[in-house]
Amino acid sequence: MNDEVLAEGGLLPLLQEALKGAKRVLELACGEGLWTLPLLRRHQGFWLACDVSFPRLQTLRLKAGRRGVELTILAADAFALPFPAQTFDAVTCLYALHHFPRPQGVAQEVGRLLRPQGRWLLVDWFLPTGQEPHGCFRLRWEEVLLWLEATGWEVTRTCWLDSLTAFLEARR
């Protein structure tokens, strides 16, 4: 299945609406740009695609070039991003939080980077109740909500996309 088909479902309009008014956006763990290019088609403002994998970023740059899209990319560690505090209006982390060994550390860094009333848009797969972690299913919905609240995040919107996948918008 190609990137366009995957991204054109119900999630893309939800993300576009949540990003309205965001002038400076950081896309954390963008990979090869499954969501980057569809979101950039409709976004006005600065967009930085960031991933720890330089080869994936190079693939994204090639895809963007073929489509005539200008793109800023950065290879960096999500736990220590090279920006001053309050740099971004929005940070996205789409289908990637489960890859991080310490997702709470990512939440702390995202909180540092967001401007007041900035938005963290998170989409990921969550473990069904009663199941043990396996593969990409490492996150428990209830636990994520608890540690977000405990670290000063206010969850302002949630939406289940299917039985395992949820969208979450949070602010600090």
ChimeraX commands (.cxc) that place a marker at each C-alpha (Angstrom):
marker #1 position 0.00,0.00,0.00 radius 0.5
marker #1 position 1.44,3.42,-0.85 radius 0.5
marker #1 position 1.88,6.37,1.48 radius 0.5
marker #1 position -1.02,8.33,0.01 radius 0.5
marker #1 position -3.53,5.53,0.61 radius 0.5
marker #1 position -2.39,5.02,4.19 radius 0.5
marker #1 position -2.51,8.70,5.08 radius 0.5
marker #1 position -5.74,9.71,3.34 radius 0.5
marker #1 position -8.01,7.93,5.84 radius 0.5
marker #1 position -9.76,9.56,8.76 radius 0.5
marker #1 position -6.57,10.44,10.60 radius 0.5
marker #1 position -5.24,12.96,8.10 radius 0.5
marker #1 position -8.18,15.40,8.45 radius 0.5
marker #1 position -8.05,15.01,12.23 radius 0.5
marker #1 position -4.34,15.91,12.27 radius 0.5
marker #1 position -4.81,18.82,9.86 radius 0.5
marker #1 position -7.55,20.26,12.04 radius 0.5
marker #1 position -5.43,19.83,15.19 radius 0.5
marker #1 position -2.50,21.62,13.51 radius 0.5
marker #1 position -4.52,24.69,12.47 radius 0.5
marker #1 position -2.77,27.85,13.55 radius 0.5
marker #1 position 0.52,26.11,14.35 radius 0.5
marker #1 position 3.24,28.18,12.68 radius 0.5
marker #1 position 6.19,26.05,13.84 radius 0.5
marker #1 position 5.77,22.26,13.86 radius 0.5
marker #1 position 8.23,19.55,14.87 radius 0.5
marker #1 position 7.46,16.09,13.53 radius 0.5
marker #1 position 9.22,13.74,15.92 radius 0.5
marker #1 position 10.32,10.29,14.68 radius 0.5
marker #1 position 9.14,11.03,11.14 radius 0.5
marker #1 position 10.86,8.00,9.60 radius 0.5
marker #1 position 10.56,8.00,5.81 radius 0.5
marker #1 position 7.70,10.50,5.88 radius 0.5
marker #1 position 4.49,8.49,5.75 radius 0.5
marker #1 position 2.67,11.42,7.37 radius 0.5
marker #1 position 5.10,14.22,6.55 radius 0.5
marker #1 position 4.29,14.74,2.90 radius 0.5
marker #1 position 0.48,14.51,3.14 radius 0.5
marker #1 position 0.48,16.93,6.10 radius 0.5
marker #1 position 2.88,19.34,4.41 radius 0.5
marker #1 position 0.60,19.65,1.38 radius 0.5
marker #1 position -1.85,21.62,3.50 radius 0.5
marker #1 position 0.35,23.17,6.18 radius 0.5
marker #1 position 1.47,26.78,6.06 radius 0.5
marker #1 position 4.46,27.62,8.20 radius 0.5
marker #1 position 7.72,26.03,9.30 radius 0.5
marker #1 position 7.84,22.22,9.47 radius 0.5
marker #1 position 10.84,20.28,10.78 radius 0.5
marker #1 position 10.93,16.53,10.20 radius 0.5
marker #1 position 13.18,14.85,12.78 radius 0.5
marker #1 position 14.33,11.26,13.16 radius 0.5
marker #1 position 17.31,9.48,14.70 radius 0.5
marker #1 position 17.89,7.57,11.44 radius 0.5
marker #1 position 19.78,9.58,8.84 radius 0.5
marker #1 position 19.11,6.97,6.08 radius 0.5
marker #1 position 15.35,7.28,6.67 radius 0.5
marker #1 position 15.63,11.06,6.48 radius 0.5
marker #1 position 17.53,10.75,3.20 radius 0.5
marker #1 position 14.68,8.62,1.82 radius 0.5
marker #1 position 12.22,11.28,2.98 radius 0.5
marker #1 position 14.28,14.01,1.30 radius 0.5
marker #1 position 14.23,12.04,-1.98 radius 0.5
marker #1 position 10.45,11.52,-1.78 radius 0.5
marker #1 position 9.94,15.23,-1.07 radius 0.5
marker #1 position 12.19,16.21,-3.96 radius 0.5
marker #1 position 10.27,13.99,-6.39 radius 0.5
marker #1 position 7.06,15.72,-5.32 radius 0.5
marker #1 position 8.53,19.21,-5.40 radius 0.5
marker #1 position 8.14,19.70,-1.65 radius 0.5
marker #1 position 10.68,21.79,0.27 radius 0.5
marker #1 position 11.49,20.19,3.57 radius 0.5
marker #1 position 13.73,20.81,6.57 radius 0.5
marker #1 position 15.07,17.62,8.15 radius 0.5
marker #1 position 17.19,16.92,11.21 radius 0.5
marker #1 position 18.85,13.75,12.48 radius 0.5
marker #1 position 18.68,13.99,16.27 radius 0.5
marker #1 position 17.94,12.12,19.48 radius 0.5
marker #1 position 14.40,12.75,20.73 radius 0.5
marker #1 position 15.63,12.88,24.32 radius 0.5
marker #1 position 17.93,15.87,23.74 radius 0.5
marker #1 position 16.84,18.01,20.81 radius 0.5
marker #1 position 19.06,20.97,19.90 radius 0.5
marker #1 position 16.50,23.75,20.32 radius 0.5
marker #1 position 15.82,26.33,22.99 radius 0.5
marker #1 position 12.75,25.96,25.16 radius 0.5
marker #1 position 9.40,27.04,23.72 radius 0.5
marker #1 position 10.44,26.76,20.07 radius 0.5
marker #1 position 7.40,25.00,18.58 radius 0.5
marker #1 position 3.63,25.51,18.47 radius 0.5
marker #1 position 3.00,21.81,17.87 radius 0.5
marker #1 position 4.89,18.54,18.03 radius 0.5
marker #1 position 3.66,15.37,16.36 radius 0.5
marker #1 position 4.70,11.82,17.23 radius 0.5
marker #1 position 2.79,9.48,14.93 radius 0.5
marker #1 position 3.04,5.73,15.44 radius 0.5
marker #1 position 6.43,6.13,17.08 radius 0.5
marker #1 position 6.19,6.56,20.86 radius 0.5
marker #1 position 6.26,2.78,21.35 radius 0.5
marker #1 position 9.78,2.70,19.85 radius 0.5
marker #1 position 11.26,4.79,22.66 radius 0.5
marker #1 position 12.68,2.95,25.69 radius 0.5
marker #1 position 11.54,5.80,27.98 radius 0.5
marker #1 position 8.43,7.46,26.54 radius 0.5
marker #1 position 8.19,9.65,29.65 radius 0.5
marker #1 position 11.55,11.17,28.69 radius 0.5
marker #1 position 10.16,12.03,25.26 radius 0.5
marker #1 position 7.14,13.65,26.93 radius 0.5
marker #1 position 9.47,15.75,29.09 radius 0.5
marker #1 position 11.49,16.91,26.07 radius 0.5
marker #1 position 8.35,17.70,24.06 radius 0.5
marker #1 position 7.06,19.73,27.00 radius 0.5
marker #1 position 10.29,21.73,27.04 radius 0.5
marker #1 position 10.05,22.48,23.32 radius 0.5
marker #1 position 6.42,23.57,23.18 radius 0.5
marker #1 position 5.38,27.18,23.55 radius 0.5
marker #1 position 2.66,27.97,26.11 radius 0.5
marker #1 position -0.59,26.37,24.93 radius 0.5
marker #1 position 1.39,24.35,22.38 radius 0.5
marker #1 position -0.02,20.99,21.32 radius 0.5
marker #1 position 1.46,17.52,21.37 radius 0.5
marker #1 position -0.32,15.31,18.85 radius 0.5
marker #1 position 0.25,11.64,19.51 radius 0.5
marker #1 position -1.01,8.60,17.60 radius 0.5
marker #1 position 0.02,5.09,18.50 radius 0.5
marker #1 position -1.07,1.52,19.10 radius 0.5
marker #1 position -2.08,0.61,22.63 radius 0.5
marker #1 position -2.21,-2.76,24.35 radius 0.5
marker #1 position -5.64,-4.27,24.74 radius 0.5
marker #1 position -6.62,-4.62,28.39 radius 0.5
marker #1 position -5.14,-7.71,29.99 radius 0.5
marker #1 position -2.51,-8.41,27.33 radius 0.5
marker #1 position 1.21,-8.53,27.96 radius 0.5
marker #1 position 3.55,-6.25,25.95 radius 0.5
marker #1 position 4.72,-7.70,22.65 radius 0.5
marker #1 position 6.09,-6.26,19.42 radius 0.5
marker #1 position 4.89,-2.71,18.87 radius 0.5
marker #1 position 2.25,-3.11,21.59 radius 0.5
marker #1 position 4.16,-1.80,24.59 radius 0.5
marker #1 position 2.01,1.13,25.66 radius 0.5
marker #1 position -1.05,0.86,27.86 radius 0.5
marker #1 position -3.61,3.61,27.30 radius 0.5
marker #1 position -4.43,4.04,30.98 radius 0.5
marker #1 position -0.74,4.21,31.95 radius 0.5
marker #1 position 0.06,6.80,29.30 radius 0.5
marker #1 position -2.83,8.99,30.50 radius 0.5
marker #1 position -1.63,8.67,34.10 radius 0.5
marker #1 position 2.00,9.59,33.43 radius 0.5
marker #1 position 0.99,12.46,31.18 radius 0.5
marker #1 position -1.17,13.88,33.96 radius 0.5
marker #1 position 1.52,13.24,36.58 radius 0.5
marker #1 position 4.07,15.19,34.53 radius 0.5
marker #1 position 1.88,18.25,34.00 radius 0.5
marker #1 position 0.16,17.47,30.71 radius 0.5
marker #1 position -3.52,18.17,30.16 radius 0.5
marker #1 position -5.09,15.76,27.70 radius 0.5
marker #1 position -7.49,17.94,25.72 radius 0.5
marker #1 position -8.77,15.46,23.16 radius 0.5
marker #1 position -8.73,11.74,22.46 radius 0.5
marker #1 position -10.13,9.69,19.62 radius 0.5
marker #1 position -9.96,5.95,19.06 radius 0.5
marker #1 position -9.29,5.23,15.39 radius 0.5
marker #1 position -9.83,1.48,15.75 radius 0.5
marker #1 position -9.69,-1.05,18.59 radius 0.5
marker #1 position -5.92,-0.63,19.05 radius 0.5
marker #1 position -5.07,2.83,17.72 radius 0.5
marker #1 position -5.75,6.15,19.40 radius 0.5
marker #1 position -5.15,9.84,18.74 radius 0.5
marker #1 position -4.36,12.07,21.70 radius 0.5
marker #1 position -3.87,15.83,21.92 radius 0.5
marker #1 position -2.21,17.21,25.03 radius 0.5
marker #1 position -1.10,20.64,26.24 radius 0.5
marker #1 position 1.05,21.90,29.04 radius 0.5
marker link #1:1,2 radius 0.2
marker link #1:2,3 radius 0.2
marker link #1:3,4 radius 0.2
marker link #1:4,5 radius 0.2
marker link #1:5,6 radius 0.2
marker link #1:6,7 radius 0.2
marker link #1:7,8 radius 0.2
marker link #1:8,9 radius 0.2
marker link #1:9,10 radius 0.2
marker link #1:10,11 radius 0.2
marker link #1:11,12 radius 0.2
marker link #1:12,13 radius 0.2
marker link #1:13,14 radius 0.2
marker link #1:14,15 radius 0.2
marker link #1:15,16 radius 0.2
marker link #1:16,17 radius 0.2
marker link #1:17,18 radius 0.2
marker link #1:18,19 radius 0.2
marker link #1:19,20 radius 0.2
marker link #1:20,21 radius 0.2
marker link #1:21,22 radius 0.2
marker link #1:22,23 radius 0.2
marker link #1:23,24 radius 0.2
marker link #1:24,25 radius 0.2
marker link #1:25,26 radius 0.2
marker link #1:26,27 radius 0.2
marker link #1:27,28 radius 0.2
marker link #1:28,29 radius 0.2
marker link #1:29,30 radius 0.2
marker link #1:30,31 radius 0.2
marker link #1:31,32 radius 0.2
marker link #1:32,33 radius 0.2
marker link #1:33,34 radius 0.2
marker link #1:34,35 radius 0.2
marker link #1:35,36 radius 0.2
marker link #1:36,37 radius 0.2
marker link #1:37,38 radius 0.2
marker link #1:38,39 radius 0.2
marker link #1:39,40 radius 0.2
marker link #1:40,41 radius 0.2
marker link #1:41,42 radius 0.2
marker link #1:42,43 radius 0.2
marker link #1:43,44 radius 0.2
marker link #1:44,45 radius 0.2
marker link #1:45,46 radius 0.2
marker link #1:46,47 radius 0.2
marker link #1:47,48 radius 0.2
marker link #1:48,49 radius 0.2
marker link #1:49,50 radius 0.2
marker link #1:50,51 radius 0.2
marker link #1:51,52 radius 0.2
marker link #1:52,53 radius 0.2
marker link #1:53,54 radius 0.2
marker link #1:54,55 radius 0.2
marker link #1:55,56 radius 0.2
marker link #1:56,57 radius 0.2
marker link #1:57,58 radius 0.2
marker link #1:58,59 radius 0.2
marker link #1:59,60 radius 0.2
marker link #1:60,61 radius 0.2
marker link #1:61,62 radius 0.2
marker link #1:62,63 radius 0.2
marker link #1:63,64 radius 0.2
marker link #1:64,65 radius 0.2
marker link #1:65,66 radius 0.2
marker link #1:66,67 radius 0.2
marker link #1:67,68 radius 0.2
marker link #1:68,69 radius 0.2
marker link #1:69,70 radius 0.2
marker link #1:70,71 radius 0.2
marker link #1:71,72 radius 0.2
marker link #1:72,73 radius 0.2
marker link #1:73,74 radius 0.2
marker link #1:74,75 radius 0.2
marker link #1:75,76 radius 0.2
marker link #1:76,77 radius 0.2
marker link #1:77,78 radius 0.2
marker link #1:78,79 radius 0.2
marker link #1:79,80 radius 0.2
marker link #1:80,81 radius 0.2
marker link #1:81,82 radius 0.2
marker link #1:82,83 radius 0.2
marker link #1:83,84 radius 0.2
marker link #1:84,85 radius 0.2
marker link #1:85,86 radius 0.2
marker link #1:86,87 radius 0.2
marker link #1:87,88 radius 0.2
marker link #1:88,89 radius 0.2
marker link #1:89,90 radius 0.2
marker link #1:90,91 radius 0.2
marker link #1:91,92 radius 0.2
marker link #1:92,93 radius 0.2
marker link #1:93,94 radius 0.2
marker link #1:94,95 radius 0.2
marker link #1:95,96 radius 0.2
marker link #1:96,97 radius 0.2
marker link #1:97,98 radius 0.2
marker link #1:98,99 radius 0.2
marker link #1:99,100 radius 0.2
marker link #1:100,101 radius 0.2
marker link #1:101,102 radius 0.2
marker link #1:102,103 radius 0.2
marker link #1:103,104 radius 0.2
marker link #1:104,105 radius 0.2
marker link #1:105,106 radius 0.2
marker link #1:106,107 radius 0.2
marker link #1:107,108 radius 0.2
marker link #1:108,109 radius 0.2
marker link #1:109,110 radius 0.2
marker link #1:110,111 radius 0.2
marker link #1:111,112 radius 0.2
marker link #1:112,113 radius 0.2
marker link #1:113,114 radius 0.2
marker link #1:114,115 radius 0.2
marker link #1:115,116 radius 0.2
marker link #1:116,117 radius 0.2
marker link #1:117,118 radius 0.2
marker link #1:118,119 radius 0.2
marker link #1:119,120 radius 0.2
marker link #1:120,121 radius 0.2
marker link #1:121,122 radius 0.2
marker link #1:122,123 radius 0.2
marker link #1:123,124 radius 0.2
marker link #1:124,125 radius 0.2
marker link #1:125,126 radius 0.2
marker link #1:126,127 radius 0.2
marker link #1:127,128 radius 0.2
marker link #1:128,129 radius 0.2
marker link #1:129,130 radius 0.2
marker link #1:130,131 radius 0.2
marker link #1:131,132 radius 0.2
marker link #1:132,133 radius 0.2
marker link #1:133,134 radius 0.2
marker link #1:134,135 radius 0.2
marker link #1:135,136 radius 0.2
marker link #1:136,137 radius 0.2
marker link #1:137,138 radius 0.2
marker link #1:138,139 radius 0.2
marker link #1:139,140 radius 0.2
marker link #1:140,141 radius 0.2
marker link #1:141,142 radius 0.2
marker link #1:142,143 radius 0.2
marker link #1:143,144 radius 0.2
marker link #1:144,145 radius 0.2
marker link #1:145,146 radius 0.2
marker link #1:146,147 radius 0.2
marker link #1:147,148 radius 0.2
marker link #1:148,149 radius 0.2
marker link #1:149,150 radius 0.2
marker link #1:150,151 radius 0.2
marker link #1:151,152 radius 0.2
marker link #1:152,153 radius 0.2
marker link #1:153,154 radius 0.2
marker link #1:154,155 radius 0.2
marker link #1:155,156 radius 0.2
marker link #1:156,157 radius 0.2
marker link #1:157,158 radius 0.2
marker link #1:158,159 radius 0.2
marker link #1:159,160 radius 0.2
marker link #1:160,161 radius 0.2
marker link #1:161,162 radius 0.2
marker link #1:162,163 radius 0.2
marker link #1:163,164 radius 0.2
marker link #1:164,165 radius 0.2
marker link #1:165,166 radius 0.2
marker link #1:166,167 radius 0.2
marker link #1:167,168 radius 0.2
marker link #1:168,169 radius 0.2
marker link #1:169,170 radius 0.2
marker link #1:170,171 radius 0.2
marker link #1:171,172 radius 0.2
view
